[in-house]
Amino acid sequence: MCKNLKPVHRFEIGFKTLYNTIYLERTSGITVNNNQVITTIKERSSARAYSPEQLTQEELNTVLNAGLMAPTGMNKQEIHFTVVKGDNPVLSELDEEKRRLRSQEKQPHNFYYEAPVLILLSAEEGFRWSQVDAGIAVENMALAAQSLGLGNLVIGCIYDALHGEKKDYFSKAFQIPEGYSFQIALAVGHKTDHKTPHEYDFDKQVTIL
Ligand SMILES: Cc1cc2nc3c(=O)[nH]c(=O)nc-3n(C[C@H](O)[C@H](O)[C@H](O)COP(=O)(O)O)c2cc1C
């Protein structure tokens, strides 16, 4: 039927179909052709309770490689990934420093909710896209973890503690490369909570011209 239409009309119909499909997907939860990536994106949700079960080496490598495969500005690949086991005593010091800076009492959970592993993403200081690149990499890893059935949590609350007066101490302890600084972290593990994905307002946040 489309064959008799001018290309511009075919484009319009194609665009409207795509728009309606995405809109339907977002408002009704209908999955676009059972697309695995879309399903993983839809199902990802922050996990704030973990069992002590460790990740397998394969799971950890899969998550790390997802971060390494993320695009970076000018393909600079300036993100460094530091894997820290949840029982590393420096994490307790970091938790304490975070609470000190925020004048917080001891919380029922540490900042990574006792996840068995925390991945710190640091990036070259002074590069225009470092923060953006770290954000893209961390989401790639979050989605990889989600697709493996692992809970995960993006963590930024330690930023000030890792950039404050103890920056050199923590940078050394976590072996953050010279000239790099912390950007964002991801906790990963087997989740024991079941939070539903956050809600959002498509019409408020999207403009289609
Ligand atoms: C840049 C960034 C920093 C975040 N930092 C923290 C954090 O320090 N602690 C925490 O519990 N959650 C943190 N989150 C998770 C958000 O609170 C969470 O993504 C948001 O509430 C939406 O929920 P959802 O992830 O389940 O969709 C962070 C998320 C982002 C993107």
The ligand as an SDF file (V2000), in Angstrom:
LIG
                    3D

 31 33  0  0  0  0  0  0  0  0999 V2000
   24.1570    9.8140   39.1610 C   0  0  0  0  0  0  0  0  0  0  0  0
   23.3960    8.9470   40.1340 C   0  0  0  0  0  0  0  0  0  0  0  0
   23.7870    8.8850   41.4480 C   0  0  0  0  0  0  0  0  0  0  0  0
   23.0890    8.0720   42.3460 C   0  0  0  0  0  0  0  0  0  0  0  0
   23.5350    7.9640   43.6290 N   0  0  0  0  0  0  0  0  0  0  0  0
   22.8860    7.1620   44.4950 C   0  0  0  0  0  0  0  0  0  0  0  0
   23.3720    6.9790   45.8170 C   0  0  0  0  0  0  0  0  0  0  0  0
   24.4020    7.5130   46.1920 O   0  0  0  0  0  0  0  0  0  0  0  0
   22.6770    6.1720   46.6500 N   0  0  0  0  0  0  0  0  0  0  0  0
   21.5260    5.5120   46.2520 C   0  0  0  0  0  0  0  0  0  0  0  0
   20.9460    4.7830   47.0530 O   0  0  0  0  0  0  0  0  0  0  0  0
   21.0420    5.6670   44.9940 N   0  0  0  0  0  0  0  0  0  0  0  0
   21.7020    6.4530   44.1180 C   0  0  0  0  0  0  0  0  0  0  0  0
   21.2510    6.5710   42.8140 N   0  0  0  0  0  0  0  0  0  0  0  0
   20.0770    5.8140   42.3880 C   0  0  0  0  0  0  0  0  0  0  0  0
   18.8580    6.7140   42.1940 C   0  0  0  0  0  0  0  0  0  0  0  0
   18.3590    7.1290   43.4400 O   0  0  0  0  0  0  0  0  0  0  0  0
   17.8130    5.9290   41.3850 C   0  0  0  0  0  0  0  0  0  0  0  0
   18.3370    5.6290   40.1280 O   0  0  0  0  0  0  0  0  0  0  0  0
   16.5080    6.7010   41.2440 C   0  0  0  0  0  0  0  0  0  0  0  0
   15.8750    6.8430   42.4830 O   0  0  0  0  0  0  0  0  0  0  0  0
   15.5440    6.0220   40.2770 C   0  0  0  0  0  0  0  0  0  0  0  0
   15.2390    4.7210   40.7150 O   0  0  0  0  0  0  0  0  0  0  0  0
   15.5700    3.4470   39.8200 P   0  0  0  0  0  0  0  0  0  0  0  0
   17.0580    3.3570   39.6410 O   0  0  0  0  0  0  0  0  0  0  0  0
   15.0510    2.2840   40.6170 O   0  0  0  0  0  0  0  0  0  0  0  0
   14.8960    3.6160   38.5140 O   0  0  0  0  0  0  0  0  0  0  0  0
   21.9570    7.3450   41.9130 C   0  0  0  0  0  0  0  0  0  0  0  0
   21.5840    7.4070   40.5760 C   0  0  0  0  0  0  0  0  0  0  0  0
   22.2900    8.1730   39.6910 C   0  0  0  0  0  0  0  0  0  0  0  0
   21.8880    8.1830   38.2360 C   0  0  0  0  0  0  0  0  0  0  0  0
  1  2  1  0
  2  3  1  0
  2 30  2  0
  3  4  2  0
  4  5  1  0
  4 28  1  0
  5  6  2  0
  6  7  1  0
  6 13  1  0
  7  8  2  0
  7  9  1  0
  9 10  1  0
 10 11  2  0
 10 12  1  0
 12 13  2  0
 13 14  1  0
 14 15  1  0
 14 28  1  0
 15 16  1  0
 16 17  1  0
 16 18  1  0
 18 19  1  0
 18 20  1  0
 20 21  1  0
 20 22  1  0
 22 23  1  0
 23 24  1  0
 24 25  2  0
 24 26  1  0
 24 27  1  0
 28 29  2  0
 29 30  1  0
 30 31  1  0
M  END
$$$$
